[in-house]
Amino acid sequence: MTARGHPCDLLVIGAGPAGLTAARAAAALGAKVALVERRQLGGIRLNEGCIPSKTIIRSAQLYAEMRNAENFGVAPPAQMPVDFAAVMARMQRVRDRISRVHSASRLAADGIDLHFGHARFVGPDAIDVDGTLLRFRKALIATGSRALLPEIAGLAEAGYLTNETVFDLNVLPPSLLVIGGGPLGCELAQAFARFGTRTLIAHSEPLFLPKEERDAAQMVSDALARDGVEIHLNCTVVGVRLEGGRKRVELFNDGNVSSTEVDEILTGIGRLPAVQDLDLEQAGVKYDAQAGIEVDDFLRSSNPRIYAAGDVCLEHKFTNTAEASAQIVVHNALFRGRQRMSALTVPWCTYTDPQVAHVGLYVRRARELNIPVKTFTVPMHDVDRAIVDGEENGFVKIHVREGTDRILGATIVGRHAGEMINTVSLAMVANIGLRRLAGVIHAYPTQGEAIRQAARACERTLTSSPARPSGVGLPR
Ligand SMILES: Cc1cc2nc3c(=O)[nH]c(=O)nc-3n(C[C@H](O)[C@H](O)[C@H](O)COP(=O)(O)OP(=O)(O)OC[C@H]3O[C@@H](n4cnc5c(N)ncnc54)[C@H](O)[C@@H]3O)c2cc1C
């Protein structure tokens, strides 16, 4: 094993959103940083997650809109064959374009010492990267997550897709079974159905998106059904076998077993933290195969030199959470900071059509905590812009602490819910009460006005004087 120079200030394992954010932030602050990546720069977000999925979802949405053109008084194109190879080629172009931001040459220009190879701990302050020894003062484990695979008889032999392989397809499968009705399953089931694939989705629970509020999940279910997805709820896939080159699938529901044939199977039942093959025991880092690296609220592991961020240690596996946690680590590891993960306000969104976005507490969690909740709901069919755009499916629902206007959380279902939730996040982070949002003049007509309508409803329930419109006295 060859040893490389002096210990670095921060050694980062994994160049996904968490690792790249930490490496860049630490290098910008003058720290000596080494970054190790075993596959591609950019992690799941860029290569097998957010970017490829959102890019093909955009194309699928356009096909759906073209088919629906008549509803907007526009004659639909006479021919509308789906050019799936072109869709995937665009996805590749988008991926290439975004990857330039994180290229090896850019990282080198930022002063980051980049190593390609597999990192394993060989002690409490050192790792081995394919024969090179790297020592560190502080380290960040940002190795992300991998797909959790269902245990289904015959599945491995028949073959299946995961997020690691589905974006390599360049021929549209005529039929597809999606296993799992979480965000990944719902997003991709809808996209493939919109491309014209006969798509089935099997989910073991009574509603999709188990973490979301029930009415939001129901709207997604209705939307998938409208797009022609064959929905199998309370349903488990119990067996798969190859028959004449196709996959015969057995579905178990309510005591009955039914069967169908598909060309491809995509599994999306969840993700497991990438903790194997790191030799964490050598570094004294405690972990759990399901929950990942054990960290405290400051993201420090059982080895005080070593921190973790992103999917490898967090319950909420999102890019924005990974990046925010990485910032916390840089602060805490290099500057003896005391920033807490629990202090963050993190919104997220499922990019179905309509989208489902959430921030803060869910009502059921508030009840568990004995927090009295009052909810203000505005259906999108009461919002001018949503009517104009033919995007009336959805609602804005904002929860406040009863008797006050303190925002506890919000769920938004709508075509642009992911954009709209940011207003609520901003208000929560800046400690702005819902009532004050009633005084924020919104551009008209916009779907974001739904938030102001909810704020007005809140204002009406509180007894004191109405909030003054902001921006009234413009600077001279
Ligand atoms: C299909 C799909 C869609 C998604 N869509 C969204 C979305 O719309 N919005 C959102 O916020 N999130 C989304 N996510 C989740 C998001 O991609 C992840 O939360 C995010 O990528 C996590 O970042 P990370 O840095 O923790 O890990 P990763 O992105 O997994 O990066 C970890 C990196 O570490 C490397 N690595 C692992 N082990 C080692 C080792 N021993 N040595 C060296 N390198 C190693 C890996 O190769 C990888 O590059 C999606 C995920 C999937 C699968």
The ligand as a Tripos MOL2 file, in Angstrom:
@<TRIPOS>MOLECULE
LIG
   53    58     1     0     0
SMALL
NO_CHARGES

@<TRIPOS>ATOM
      1 C1        -35.0620    7.3090   -9.3550 C.3       1 LIG1
      2 C2        -34.7350    8.3150   -8.2710 C.ar      1 LIG1
      3 C3        -35.2750    9.5900   -8.3390 C.ar      1 LIG1
      4 C4        -34.9680   10.5320   -7.3620 C.ar      1 LIG1
      5 N1        -35.5420   11.7680   -7.4510 N.ar      1 LIG1
      6 C5        -35.2770   12.6940   -6.4980 C.ar      1 LIG1
      7 C6        -35.8560   13.9840   -6.5690 C.ar      1 LIG1
      8 O1        -36.6230   14.2890   -7.4830 O.2       1 LIG1
      9 N2        -35.5470   14.8930   -5.6190 N.ar      1 LIG1
     10 C7        -34.6950   14.5840   -4.5840 C.ar      1 LIG1
     11 O2        -34.4380   15.4480   -3.7350 O.2       1 LIG1
     12 N3        -34.1370   13.3530   -4.4710 N.ar      1 LIG1
     13 C8        -34.4040   12.3990   -5.4080 C.ar      1 LIG1
     14 N4        -33.8270   11.1640   -5.3310 N.ar      1 LIG1
     15 C9        -32.9130   10.8760   -4.2110 C.3       1 LIG1
     16 C10       -31.5180   11.4520   -4.4500 C.3       1 LIG1
     17 O3        -31.0020   11.0230   -5.6930 O.3       1 LIG1
     18 C11       -30.5970   11.0120   -3.3240 C.3       1 LIG1
     19 O4        -31.1950   11.3440   -2.0920 O.3       1 LIG1
     20 C12       -29.2420   11.7040   -3.4050 C.3       1 LIG1
     21 O5        -28.5630   11.3560   -4.5920 O.3       1 LIG1
     22 C13       -28.3870   11.2810   -2.1920 C.3       1 LIG1
     23 O6        -27.1410   11.8870   -2.2750 O.3       1 LIG1
     24 P1        -25.8770   11.2620   -1.5090 P.3       1 LIG1
     25 O7        -24.7340   12.1670   -1.8170 O.co2     1 LIG1
     26 O8        -26.2140   10.9950   -0.1130 O.co2     1 LIG1
     27 O9        -25.6300    9.8210   -2.1780 O.3       1 LIG1
     28 P2        -25.4490    9.3210   -3.6800 P.3       1 LIG1
     29 O10       -26.0600   10.2390   -4.6580 O.co2     1 LIG1
     30 O11       -25.9020    7.9080   -3.6390 O.co2     1 LIG1
     31 O12       -23.8720    9.3510   -3.9040 O.3       1 LIG1
     32 C14       -23.0220    8.4860   -3.1900 C.3       1 LIG1
     33 C15       -21.7330    8.2760   -3.9900 C.3       1 LIG1
     34 O13       -20.8230    7.5320   -3.1890 O.3       1 LIG1
     35 C16       -20.1130    6.6180   -4.0160 C.3       1 LIG1
     36 N5        -19.5940    5.5180   -3.1710 N.ar      1 LIG1
     37 C17       -20.3160    4.6080   -2.4590 C.ar      1 LIG1
     38 N6        -19.4800    3.7940   -1.7730 N.ar      1 LIG1
     39 C18       -18.2220    4.1950   -2.0500 C.ar      1 LIG1
     40 C19       -16.9310    3.7430   -1.6570 C.ar      1 LIG1
     41 N7        -16.7800    2.7270   -0.7970 N.pl3     1 LIG1
     42 N8        -15.8480    4.3570   -2.1560 N.ar      1 LIG1
     43 C20       -15.9770    5.4120   -3.0160 C.ar      1 LIG1
     44 N9        -17.1690    5.8880   -3.4150 N.ar      1 LIG1
     45 C21       -18.2840    5.2940   -2.9350 C.ar      1 LIG1
     46 C22       -21.1900    6.1660   -5.0100 C.3       1 LIG1
     47 O14       -20.5980    5.6260   -6.1860 O.3       1 LIG1
     48 C23       -21.9360    7.4710   -5.2680 C.3       1 LIG1
     49 O15       -21.4200    8.1920   -6.3710 O.3       1 LIG1
     50 C24       -34.1050   10.1960   -6.2990 C.ar      1 LIG1
     51 C25       -33.5450    8.9080   -6.2260 C.ar      1 LIG1
     52 C26       -33.8530    7.9710   -7.1940 C.ar      1 LIG1
     53 C27       -33.2520    6.5990   -7.0900 C.3       1 LIG1
@<TRIPOS>BOND
     1     1     2 1
     2     2     3 ar
     3     2    52 ar
     4     3     4 ar
     5     4     5 ar
     6     4    50 ar
     7     5     6 ar
     8     6     7 ar
     9     6    13 1
    10     7     8 2
    11     7     9 ar
    12     9    10 ar
    13    10    11 2
    14    10    12 ar
    15    12    13 ar
    16    13    14 ar
    17    14    15 1
    18    14    50 ar
    19    15    16 1
    20    16    17 1
    21    16    18 1
    22    18    19 1
    23    18    20 1
    24    20    21 1
    25    20    22 1
    26    22    23 1
    27    23    24 1
    28    24    25 2
    29    24    26 1
    30    24    27 1
    31    27    28 1
    32    28    29 2
    33    28    30 1
    34    28    31 1
    35    31    32 1
    36    32    33 1
    37    33    34 1
    38    33    48 1
    39    34    35 1
    40    35    36 1
    41    35    46 1
    42    36    37 ar
    43    36    45 ar
    44    37    38 ar
    45    38    39 ar
    46    39    40 ar
    47    39    45 ar
    48    40    41 1
    49    40    42 ar
    50    42    43 ar
    51    43    44 ar
    52    44    45 ar
    53    46    47 1
    54    46    48 1
    55    48    49 1
    56    50    51 ar
    57    51    52 ar
    58    52    53 1
@<TRIPOS>SUBSTRUCTURE
     1 LIG1         1 GROUP 0 **** ****
